[in-house]
Structure formats: structure tokens, C-alpha cells
């Protein structure tokens, strides 16, 4: 497996996770589940950071 393949696979999984977070939030009640929504949003931010890291390294390969 080449570095490009690994970068692509990781990027795909991160994008899938990001979509899962977004979909999950849309199914939650804004007031009743505000603490869970907040936690998912934090995971989303972390995922976006990981995606940015993978995008930067992808430019090198």
C-alpha cells in the first residue's frame, strides 16, 4: 500500500465520520439533547482538524 492510498483511506473515513456527526445532530432535540449536541460538535471540530492535517500531508505525496 502506498502513502497516497493510506492518506485517501483515512481521509474518506474522516469524511464519513463528519457526515455521521452532522446527521446525528439533525436527529436530536436541540434543548433536550443540548449536552450531547455540544459533545458531537466538539468531535466535529476535532474531525475537521484531522481532515486539515490529512489535506496538508496529501500535498506532499
Secondary structure, 3 states (H helix, E strand, C coil): CCHHHHHHHHHHHHHHHHHHHHHHHHCCCCCCCHHHHHHHHHHHHHHHHHHHHHHHHHCCC
